[in-house]
Amino acid sequence: MKTSKKKSFKNTAATRAKNSNIQWVGYEITSEPLVDNAFQSLPRAIQEELNSIFEKVQNPFYRDKAAMVARLEELVMQYPRVPQISNYLAASYQMTRNKKAKSRVEENYKQHPDYLFARIDYARLCLERRDLAKVKQIFKEGFDLKLIYPQRRRFHVTEFVAFNFIICIYHRLSGDWESAKLVAQTLENVAPEHPVTAQVKRMTKDSLLNRLRYKFYALKNGRKHKPASSSSNSAEIQT
């Protein structure tokens, strides 16, 4: 991924939402490409091909989807230890409404349980099934990237956004408006122009409809509903 300007976000504040295990600790969020050992181990030609495929997967107007899916299926068989390929295949299945999409997501998580996007995709599937307990199991270390990957000092902004989107939905379905609001504010600090941030802001906006939704989810999950606080601690951002 090419970027015209390097952006670096450092979260040095440690905050915790009440009644939640969200904890932000020091790490860097960047828009620069990060080195992935599994991906880098691939032949250069395959790396370039996958970069091209990734762009196609992101393009809903790409026409030759069948050929792309067939090629990814070949690459998964050829390089089963590279989680990105399986992740691209799952995305291509979803893009083409292939009935194999859910099973590929589950298989990718089973084969690569430590790969962040495998966790995120499987957690999304579990949220669709309203299996909140399974989501907690997927992120058993805690709802913070640093707790899950303590050895890492840098995360890509796409990792941060995708992860926190899932966590926000989890809190929403749990009826925990306060924690969902904290996640939304953090996303707004880090990626204010990202479409996911706009979606999360709508999900946590103080409105009658949202209040009713969170109250319903809270009652459904047996927790006491608390309205979202208008103030919270925010991360320290450096650009």
Backbone as a ProteinNet text record, in pm:
[ID]
protein_1_A
[PRIMARY]
MKTSKKKSFKNTAATRAKNSNIQWVGYEITSEPLVDNAFQSLPRAIQEELNSIFEKVQNPFYRDKAAMVARLEELVMQYPRVPQISNYLAASYQMTRNKKAKSRVEENYKQHPDYLFARIDYARLCLERRDLAKVKQIFKEGFDLKLIYPQRRRFHVTEFVAFNFIICIYHRLSGDWESAKLVAQTLENVAPEHPVTAQVKRMTKDSLLNRLRYKFYALKNGRKHKPASSSSNSAEIQT
[TERTIARY]
84	0	88	62.7	142.7	71.6	147.2	90.9	174.5	110.3	181.1	241	190.4	238	234.2	340.2	346.1	270.7	189.7	117.5	148.6	174.1	204.1	120.7	51.6	-34.1	18	48	96.6	-4.4	-50.1	-145.8	-69.1	-47.2	31.1	-57.3	-185	-275.3	-326.8	-343.8	-402.2	-537.7	-643.4	-777.9	-854.9	-956.5	-1040.8	-1185.9	-1272.8	-1415.9	-1469.1	-1561.1	-1620.5	-1692.2	-1683.7	-1750.2	-1706	-1582.8	-1534.6	-1386.9	-1333.9	-1192.6	-1115	-1169	-1096.2	-981.2	-862.7	-747.8	-654.8	-630.1	-540	-403.6	-302.6	-167.3	-77.8	50.2	135.8	170.2	133	175.3	154.9	211.6	206.7	112.1	33.6	-54.9	-4.3	17.2	76.8	-1.8	10.3	-48.4	56.7	180	286.4	272.6	312.5	306.6	392.7	344.3	418.2	472.7	588.7	652.3	582.8	542.4	481.5	570.2	622.3	719.9	663	539.7	480.1	463.5	416	396.8	530.5	628.3	760.9	832.6	792	855.9	812.2	705.9	656.8	749.8	752.8	828.3	781.3	871.5	839.4	722.3	719.4	612	476.3	473	347.5	304.5	400.1	367.9	302.5	360.8	306.7	168.9	150.7	20.9	-84.3	-48.5	-142.9	-177.2	-79.3	-107.5	-208.9	-195.8	-290.9	-428.5	-430.4	-557	-626.7	-547.8	-605.6	-682.1	-626.1	-694	-823.3	-821	-941.2	-1049.9	-1007.3	-1103.5	-1174.5	-1101.1	-1158.3	-1248.2	-1244.2	-1319.5	-1448	-1563.4	-1689.5	-1728	-1662	-1694.6	-1600.8	-1509.3	-1419.6	-1501.4	-1478.2	-1566.9	-1528.5	-1400.8	-1360.3	-1342.5	-1449.8	-1442.6	-1419.3	-1475.7	-1462.2	-1316.1	-1244.2	-1101.9	-1021.1	-1056.5	-986.5	-1006.6	-1129.9	-1159.5	-1084.9	-1085.3	-1017.7	-867.9	-809.4	-665.4	-634.3	-716.8	-694.9	-708.3	-800.1	-815	-687.5	-627	-500.5	-389.9	-383.9	-277.6	-292	-415.7	-438.2	-384	-406.9	-355.5	-203.2	-148.1	-3.6	70.7	9	74.2	-21.9	-48	-147.5	-105.6	23.1	70.6	72	22.5	18.3	-125.9	-158.4	-298.4	-361.6	-280.5	-337.3	-409.9	-356.6	-417.7	-555.8	-565	-694.6	-791.7	-739.1	-821.8	-875.6	-789.8	-833.5	-939.5	-922.3	-1018.7	-1154.7	-1153.9	-1279.6	-1347	-1265.7	-1320.7	-1377.9	-1309.8	-1359.5	-1488.3	-1498.2	-1622.6	-1737.9	-1710.3	-1812.7	-1853.2	-1753.2	-1776.4	-1866.7	-1849.9	-1926.2	-2047.1	-2074	-2186.9	-2177.9	-2056.2	-2032.2	-2072	-2139.3	-2185.5	-2069.8	-1948.2	-1830.9	-1773.5	-1826.6	-1766.6	-1755.3	-1863.9	-1862.5	-1769	-1771.2	-1684	-1537.9	-1507.3	-1369.2	-1323.8	-1413.5	-1381.3	-1350.3	-1432.4	-1411.5	-1281.7	-1255.3	-1134.1	-1009.1	-1016.6	-902	-867.8	-971.7	-947.2	-891.8	-943.7	-896.5	-749.5	-709.8	-573	-477.3	-528.3	-442.5	-505.4	-518.8	-589.3	-519.8	-390.8	-318.9	-317.3	-368.8	-372	-488.7	-460	-560.5	-684.6	-666.5	-783.3	-863.6	-799	-873.7	-962.9	-910.5	-989.9	-1105.6	-1074.8	-1176.5	-1290.2	-1256	-1359.5	-1445.7	-1380.9	-1457.5	-1544.2	-1491.9	-1571.1	-1691.4	-1673.1	-1785.3	-1894.7	-1850.4	-1944.3	-2019.3	-1947.3	-2009.9	-2107.7	-2075.4	-2167.5	-2295	-2283.1	-2402.1	-2490.8	-2426.8	-2500.2	-2540.6	-2504.2	-2531.6	-2463.7	-2348.9	-2273.8	-2166.6	-2208.2	-2116.7	-2010.6	-2047.5	-1950.9	-1834.1	-1864.5	-1759	-1665.8	-1718.6	-1634.4	-1536.2	-1583.5	-1494.3	-1387	-1421.6	-1324.1	-1219.1	-1263.6	-1170.8	-1067.7	-1113.8	-1024.3	-1006.5	-967.4	-958.9	-855.3	-756.4	-652.8	-706.3	-812.2	-870.3	-907.4	-984.2	-1029.9	-934.3	-808.9	-707.5	-596.9	-552.9	-451.7	-322.8	-286	-160.3	-168.3	-286	-302.7	-297.2	-347.2	-348.8	-210.8	-140.8	-7.3	93.1	129.1	217.9	357.5	397.7	530.3	536	421.1	418.1	418.4	487	491.5	417.7	386.3	319.7	203.1	96.1	-18.9	-58.2	-105.9	-152.4	-290.3	-318.6	-445.5	-564	-548.6	-658.7	-683.9	-577.4	-593.3	-669.7	-627.9	-687.7	-836	-868.1	-1006.7	-1094.7	-1048.8	-1128.7	-1152.3	-1048.2	-1058.7	-1158.4	-1143.7	-1230	-1373.5	-1394	-1530	-1601	-1530.4	-1586.9	-1614.7	-1521.6	-1538.6	-1656.7	-1674.2	-1786.9	-1919.3	-1926.3	-2049	-2074.5	-1966.5	-1980.8	-2044.3	-1992.5	-2046.8	-2191	-2220	-2356.7	-2453.6	-2417.8	-2505.5	-2509.6	-2407.9	-2407.5	-2489.5	-2526.9	-2599.7	-2510	-2379.3	-2282.1	-2252.8	-2339.2	-2328.5	-2202.9	-2169.7	-2054.3	-1925.3	-1905.4	-1784.8	-1786.8	-1904.8	-1917	-1883.4	-1927	-1899.8	-1751	-1683.3	-1539.2	-1465.3	-1505.2	-1443.6	-1467.6	-1589.3	-1622.5	-1537.1	-1516.7	-1436.2	-1290	-1241.2	-1103	-1084.8	-1180.9	-1174.8	-1178.9	-1257.7	-1266	-1133.1	-1062.1	-930.4	-827.1	-830.9	-727.6	-758.7	-885.3	-922.6	-1053.1	-1052.9	-1178.2	-1250.8	-1177.3	-1239.6	-1271.1	-1242.7	-1268	-1418.9	-1472.6	-1617.2	-1663.8	-1576.9	-1613.3	-1636.8	-1554.9	-1571.8	-1707.6	-1747.1	-1878.3	-1990.4	-1974.1	-2074.8	-2084.1	-1968.7	-1965.4	-2025.2	-1999.3	-2057	-2209.4	-2263.3	-2409.2	-2461.7	-2384.5	-2426	-2428.3	-2346.7	-2334	-2389.3	-2453.3	-2511.1	-2620.7	-2623.8	-2723.8	-2858.5	-2937.7	-3069.6	-3169	-3295.5	-3398.5	-3392.9	-3375.6	-3371.3	-3254	-3136.2	-3019.7	-3038.3	-3098.2	-3122.8	-3212	-3314.3	-3404.5	-3332.7	-3249	-3174.1	-3080.7	-3002.8	-2907.9	-2979.9	-3093.8	-3169.9	-3220.8	-3266.9	-3314.6	-3202.7	-3085.4	-2972.6	-2925	-2927.7	-2885.3	-2977.8	-3107.4	-3204.1	-3191.2	-3168.1	-3155	-3035.2	-2928.3	-2806	-2794.2	-2901.2	-2904.1	-2811.3	-2786.2	-2700.8	-2779.9	-2736.4	-2802.4	-2763.4	-2861.8	-2835.5	-2790.1	-2681.8	-2633.5	-2621.5	-2679	-2663.6	-2517.2	-2478.9	-2341.1	-2306.1	-2187.5	-2139.3	-2096.3	-2113.5	-2076.3	-1928.3	-1856.2	-1712.3	-1639.4	-1519.2	-1435.5	-1293	-1200.5	-1060.9	-1032.4	-950.3	-916.5	-766.7	-727.5	-587.6	-510.5	-383.5	-295.6	-245.9	-270.5	-239.9	-125.3	-29.6	80	77.8	80.3	81.5	203.8
-118.3	0	123.9	216.5	336.8	451	532.9	649.3	770	885.9	1006.1	1076.8	1047.7	1113.8	1017.6	1010.2	920.7	981	901.8	945.5	850	904.2	821.5	869.3	776.9	809.3	735.1	805.6	739.9	759.2	648.5	651	629.4	736.5	725.7	732.1	759	764.7	625.9	600.1	471.2	501.9	456.4	483.2	353.6	351.7	232.4	275.3	215.3	242.2	163.6	221.4	152.3	27.9	-76.7	-203.9	-263.8	-239	-298.3	-326.4	-410.7	-441.9	-376.1	-264.4	-188.7	-114.8	-127.7	-59.7	-17.4	113.5	165	187.5	124.3	141.5	185.5	217.9	280.5	194.9	238.9	178	280.3	250.1	341.8	289	378.4	345.2	420.1	347.7	408.6	375.2	459.6	431.1	376.6	364.5	306.4	154	92	-55.3	-119.3	-227.3	-300.1	-429.6	-468.5	-591.1	-711.8	-804.9	-929.5	-1044.3	-1120.8	-1225	-1332.5	-1374.1	-1478.2	-1430.3	-1309.2	-1252.8	-1231.5	-1183.6	-1157	-1284.8	-1397.2	-1524.1	-1575.4	-1518.2	-1559	-1510.4	-1581.2	-1531.5	-1391.6	-1312	-1173.4	-1163.7	-1249.6	-1246.2	-1273.2	-1363.7	-1394.9	-1276.8	-1211.8	-1093.6	-986.5	-963.3	-861.1	-900.9	-1029.2	-1076.9	-1058.4	-1089.2	-1074.9	-928.4	-840.3	-697.2	-652.4	-705.5	-674	-732.2	-855.3	-919	-843	-795.2	-719.9	-598.4	-528.5	-412.4	-453.9	-570	-618.4	-657.8	-718.3	-758.2	-635.7	-523.7	-401.6	-328.8	-372.2	-304	-380.3	-330.1	-402.1	-407.8	-325	-321.3	-407.8	-477.2	-564.6	-677.5	-703.5	-793.4	-941.1	-970.8	-1111.8	-1173.7	-1174.2	-1222.5	-1373.6	-1446.4	-1592.9	-1634.1	-1569.1	-1600.4	-1563.9	-1452.8	-1410.7	-1513.3	-1558.8	-1658.2	-1787.9	-1831.4	-1956	-1946.6	-1831.4	-1814.4	-1814	-1751.3	-1749	-1888.5	-1967.1	-2105.1	-2184.9	-2159.8	-2225.1	-2181.6	-2051.5	-1998.4	-2045.2	-2060.8	-2112	-2253.5	-2333.7	-2470.5	-2472.3	-2377.7	-2373.6	-2316.5	-2218.4	-2152.3	-2150.6	-2266.9	-2274.5	-2204.6	-2172.2	-2111	-1959	-1901.6	-1755	-1709.9	-1654.9	-1623.9	-1517.7	-1425.8	-1320.8	-1377.9	-1486.1	-1544.1	-1599	-1670.5	-1723.3	-1610.4	-1502	-1386.4	-1321.3	-1310.2	-1255.6	-1345.2	-1476.8	-1570.4	-1553.7	-1540.7	-1518.8	-1390.8	-1284.8	-1156.8	-1169.8	-1245.8	-1264.9	-1347.3	-1444.3	-1521	-1429.5	-1342.2	-1249.2	-1153.5	-1111.2	-1018.7	-1080.3	-1211.3	-1281.2	-1355.3	-1333.8	-1398.9	-1551.2	-1599.6	-1743.1	-1808	-1921.6	-1990.7	-2043.9	-2043.5	-2090	-1982.4	-1861.2	-1749.2	-1775.9	-1817.4	-1837.2	-1950.3	-2058.5	-2171.3	-2133.9	-2047.2	-2002.6	-1914.3	-1829.4	-1745.5	-1832.9	-1933.3	-2023.9	-2102.3	-2147.7	-2225.2	-2139.1	-2015.5	-1925.6	-1901	-1883.8	-1864.7	-1991.7	-2105.6	-2233.3	-2257	-2222.9	-2245.6	-2136.9	-2013.6	-1900.2	-1820.5	-1880	-1814.4	-1689.7	-1672.4	-1555.4	-1441.4	-1465.6	-1362.3	-1268.4	-1138.4	-1042.9	-1041	-1036.5	-1026.8	-1156.9	-1268.3	-1393.8	-1385.7	-1329.3	-1310.5	-1214.2	-1103.6	-1001.2	-1056.5	-1127	-1181.1	-1285	-1369.3	-1470.9	-1405.5	-1303	-1231.2	-1164.4	-1111.8	-1050.5	-1154.3	-1273.9	-1382.6	-1420.8	-1426.6	-1459.8	-1351.7	-1225.4	-1117.1	-1125.9	-1166.1	-1186.9	-1295.5	-1391.7	-1500.4	-1465	-1345.1	-1296	-1383.6	-1439.7	-1522.6	-1436.9	-1358.1	-1266.1	-1339.6	-1451.5	-1529.1	-1575.8	-1612.3	-1657.2	-1543.2	-1422.4	-1306.7	-1281.9	-1293.3	-1277.4	-1384.6	-1501.8	-1610.3	-1582.8	-1528.2	-1495.4	-1394	-1294	-1190.5	-1211.5	-1331.8	-1369.3	-1288.5	-1232.6	-1153.3	-1018.2	-970.9	-841.3	-764.9	-659.2	-580.7	-466	-498.9	-399.9	-468.8	-406.1	-468.2	-498.9	-411.6	-431.1	-549.8	-576.7	-691.9	-821.7	-816.3	-934.3	-962	-854.7	-867.7	-782.6	-824.9	-743.2	-722.2	-811.3	-798.8	-692.8	-648.3	-550.9	-408	-321.1	-179.9	-92.8	-150.6	-74.2	-155	-83.7	-143.1	-53.4	-117.1	-38.4	19.5	136.2	202	114.8	35.3	-53.4	-162	-209	-306.3	-243.4	-122.2	-52.3	-24.7	23.4	57.6	-67.1	-170.8	-292.7	-358.7	-363	-424.3	-348.3	-216.7	-138.1	-132.5	-145.8	-154.9	-277.8	-390.5	-514.2	-500	-438.1	-421.3	-329.4	-225.9	-134.9	-208.1	-290.9	-368.5	-464	-525	-614.4	-539.5	-420.4	-342.9	-300.9	-269.5	-231.4	-346.2	-465.4	-580.6	-624.7	-584.7	-614.5	-512.9	-403.1	-297.8	-206.8	-209.4	-128.5	-1.7	96.7	218.9	298.4	299.5	376.8	329.1	197.6	143.4	163.7	147.7	170.7	315.3	407.4	549	578.5	514.1	533.6	486.2	371.7	321.1	418.3	470.2	564.5	690	740.4	861.3	835.9	717.5	683.4	673.7	611.3	603.1	742	829.5	965.2	1038.3	1010	1071	1019.5	890	827.3	835.7	811	806.5	881.3	1013.3	1090.2	1086.1	1064.1	1065.7	926.2	824.9	688.9	660.8	594.5	565.4	479.6	393.4	312.3	401.9	506.7	599.7	668.4	707.3	770.3	673.5	547.1	446.9	425.1	419.1	398.8	518.5	638.4	758	754.5	706.7	694.2	590.8	482.5	375.8	420.7	519.9	562	702.1	759.9	893.1	891.6	999.5	1010	1047.8	946.5	967.1	874.6	904.6	821.8	679	665	531.9	451.5	514.7	444.1	410.1	500.7	472.6	349.3	341.4	226.6	98.8	108.9	-8.4	-58.6	32.2	-10	-62.9	-2.1	-50.9	-192.1	-216.4	-349.5	-452.1	-417.9	-511.1	-534.2	-427.5	-441.4	-535.9	-518	-605.6	-749.1	-763.2	-895.9	-970.5	-895.4	-957.6	-949.8	-905.3	-907.4	-810.1	-695.1	-595.6	-468.1	-387.7	-262.4	-159.5	-99.2	-1.5	129.8	186.1	317.5	405.3	526.6	616.1	650.4	679.9	714	847.7	855.9	981.8	1073	1202.4	1297.2	1325.3	1281.7	1306	1176.5	1167.7	1050.1	1085.6	1004.5	1026	993.7	1071.5	1045.8	1026.2	958.3	927.4	1052.1	1054.3	1159.6	1124	1211.7	1184	1270.4	1209.4	1281.5	1253.3	1357.3	1339.9	1406.1
0	0	0	-93.3	-103.8	-35.1	35.7	101.3	65.9	53	15	135.6	252.3	372.7	488.2	561.8	676.4	793.3	856.1	974.6	1087.8	1203.6	1319.2	1435.6	1499.6	1612.2	1734.4	1839.1	1960.7	2072.2	2124.7	2233.7	2363.2	2438.6	2562	2686	2667.2	2782.2	2814.7	2943.2	2985.4	3044.4	2980.9	3029.2	3035	3115.3	3128.3	3144.7	3064.2	3077.6	3196.6	3267.4	3380.8	3333.1	3414.2	3385.5	3252.9	3211.4	3087	3101.5	3013.2	3020.9	2908.1	2851.8	2751	2818.8	2762.9	2820.3	2708.4	2697.7	2595.8	2659.6	2604.3	2655.5	2540.2	2571.3	2472.7	2352.7	2234.5	2109.1	1997.9	1883.2	1769.9	1662.3	1606.4	1495.3	1373.3	1265.7	1146.9	1021.1	920.6	789.5	693.4	741.5	660.6	655.7	544.1	536.5	645.2	703.7	806.1	746.5	792.5	743.1	804.5	719.3	764.9	718.7	813	779.8	688.2	713.8	630.1	486.8	472.2	338.7	269	344.3	286.3	246	301.6	266.7	129.8	75.6	-55.3	-167.2	-279.6	-395	-433.4	-481	-513.6	-611	-710.2	-810	-746.3	-647.8	-579.2	-492.4	-428.1	-349.7	-436.1	-552	-641.9	-692.6	-719.8	-766	-656.8	-533.3	-422.5	-396.7	-412.5	-397.9	-501.9	-622.8	-729.1	-698.4	-647.4	-611.9	-499.4	-403.4	-292	-343.4	-440	-497.3	-566.8	-630.9	-699	-598.6	-489.4	-385.8	-328.2	-321.2	-266.9	-366.5	-492.6	-598.1	-630.7	-587.7	-612.5	-760.2	-843	-985.3	-1069.9	-1002.7	-1077.5	-1140	-1268.8	-1343.3	-1336.7	-1350.5	-1361	-1223.2	-1145.6	-1007.4	-1001.1	-1094.9	-1093	-1107.2	-1196.2	-1215.8	-1092.4	-1028.6	-907.7	-796.1	-779.2	-676	-704	-828.8	-866.3	-839.3	-868.8	-845.7	-695.9	-616.9	-472.5	-412.9	-464.2	-417	-446.3	-561	-594.4	-499.1	-471.4	-386.3	-241.2	-194.1	-58.3	-46.1	-147.5	-147.9	-156.5	-230.6	-251.7	-131.6	-64.7	48.8	169.5	228.6	337.4	466	479.4	604.1	598.7	490.9	477.8	498.5	613.9	646	557.5	503.6	419.3	298	241.3	121.7	154.6	265.3	308.1	340.2	394.6	426.3	298.5	196.8	68.3	5.2	20.7	-36.2	31.6	163.3	236.3	189	170.7	123.9	-16.7	-101.8	-238.6	-239.7	-149.3	-137.1	-94.4	1.4	47.2	-64.7	-139.5	-250.6	-357	-379.7	-483.4	-425.9	-296.2	-228.2	-239.1	-229.6	-237.3	-104.8	-112.7	8.5	92.5	36.8	110.5	203.1	198.1	270.5	420.5	483.2	628.8	668.8	593.6	627.1	608.6	511.1	490.7	605.9	654	770.3	890.9	913.4	1026.7	1010.7	889.7	864.1	879.5	835	847.7	994.7	1076.8	1220.1	1284	1241.9	1295.9	1262.8	1140.9	1096.7	1144.3	1160	1195.7	1310.3	1427.3	1537.4	1591.5	1560	1608.3	1506.5	1388.3	1284.8	1312.9	1325	1370.6	1282.2	1150.9	1064.5	1061.2	1089.9	1104.2	1227.7	1334.8	1456.7	1431.1	1364.1	1339.1	1254	1146.2	1057.7	1128.6	1210	1282.2	1389.9	1454.9	1555.4	1491.1	1370.8	1299.2	1272	1233.2	1207.6	1335.3	1446	1574.5	1618.5	1590.5	1624.8	1542.7	1416.7	1334.2	1395.1	1459.1	1523.7	1666.2	1710.1	1845.8	1952.4	1917.2	2011.3	2077.9	2177.2	2244.5	2325.7	2381.6	2460.7	2373.2	2250.5	2159.9	2124	2110.6	2080.6	2194.8	2317.4	2432.3	2433.1	2386.9	2379.8	2270.7	2158.8	2049.5	2096.8	2172.6	2225	2375.2	2410.6	2551.3	2628.6	2557	2624.6	2672	2608	2641.4	2516.1	2532.6	2418.4	2389	2372	2337.8	2259.1	2151.2	2064.8	2139.5	2230.9	2303.6	2398.8	2451.9	2539.2	2459	2335.9	2250.2	2191.8	2154.7	2094.2	2172.4	2293.4	2378.1	2319.8	2226	2167.4	2058.4	2010.6	1902.3	1955.4	1882.5	1917.8	1816.9	1701.2	1595.1	1537.9	1505.8	1439.6	1323.4	1216.3	1103.5	1135.2	1078.8	1108.1	1065.8	960.4	918.8	1023.1	1088.8	1196.7	1312.6	1348.1	1461.3	1437.2	1318	1285.7	1281.2	1211.5	1198.6	1334.1	1415.9	1547.7	1635.7	1640.5	1728.1	1678.7	1549.5	1497.4	1554.5	1553.6	1608.2	1757.5	1829.5	1974.1	2004	1921.9	1941.3	1921.5	1817.9	1794	1910.9	1962.3	2077.4	2195.7	2225.9	2337.3	2309.2	2184.8	2147.5	2175	2128.1	2147.7	2293.3	2370.6	2514.2	2593.2	2526.6	2596	2676.4	2649.1	2723.4	2643.1	2658.3	2579.3	2616.3	2741.7	2788	2720.9	2715.6	2653.1	2501.6	2441.1	2296.9	2263.3	2345.8	2324.7	2334.3	2426	2440.3	2315.5	2261.5	2139.2	2024.1	2014.1	1907	1915.8	2035.5	2052.2	2017.9	2050.9	2018.2	1867	1798.6	1652.9	1590.5	1647.3	1593.4	1610.2	1718.1	1738.9	1639.3	1614.1	1531.7	1382.3	1345.5	1203.4	1181.4	1197.7	1193.4	1059.1	949.9	817.2	764.2	842.2	796	797.8	694.3	692.1	809	861	977.7	1098.8	1113.1	1223.9	1216.8	1097.4	1080.7	1118.2	1081.7	1114.3	1263.9	1329.6	1474.4	1547.6	1497	1559.1	1552.5	1440.5	1430	1528.8	1547.1	1638.4	1783.9	1816.8	1956.5	1981.1	1880.8	1894.5	2001	2079.7	2185.4	2122.1	2094.8	2036.8	2105.3	2090.3	2153.3	2100.4	1968.9	1909.9	1964.2	1972.9	2026.7	2174	2248.9	2391	2406.7	2323	2329.9	2289.6	2187.2	2142.8	2250.5	2309.4	2412.2	2535.7	2568.3	2683.1	2656.1	2533.7	2496.1	2506.9	2449.1	2454	2596.9	2677.3	2816.9	2892	2874	2940.4	2889.9	2760.4	2701.7	2758.7	2789.4	2839.8	2991.5	3056.4	3201.6	3268.6	3205.1	3266.9	3288.9	3383.2	3413.1	3309.7	3244.5	3139.8	3200.1	3142.8	3183.7	3060.5	3063.7	2949.6	2929.2	2805.4	2775.5	2836.7	2893.3	2948.2	2835.3	2852.5	2747.8	2746.4	2850.2	2855.4	2880.9	2827.3	2850.2	2822	2865.4	2837.3	2693.1	2627.4	2488.7	2474.8	2368.1	2346.7	2306.5	2340	2295.3	2155.7	2060.2	1921	1873.7	1804.7	1743.5	1595.3	1512.8	1367.7	1307.4
[MASK]
+++++++++++++++++++++++++++++++++++++++++++++++++++++++++++++++++++++++++++++++++++++++++++++++++++++++++++++++++++++++++++++++++++++++++++++++++++++++++++++++++++++++++++++++++++++++++++++++++++++++++++++++++++++++++++++++++++++++++++++++

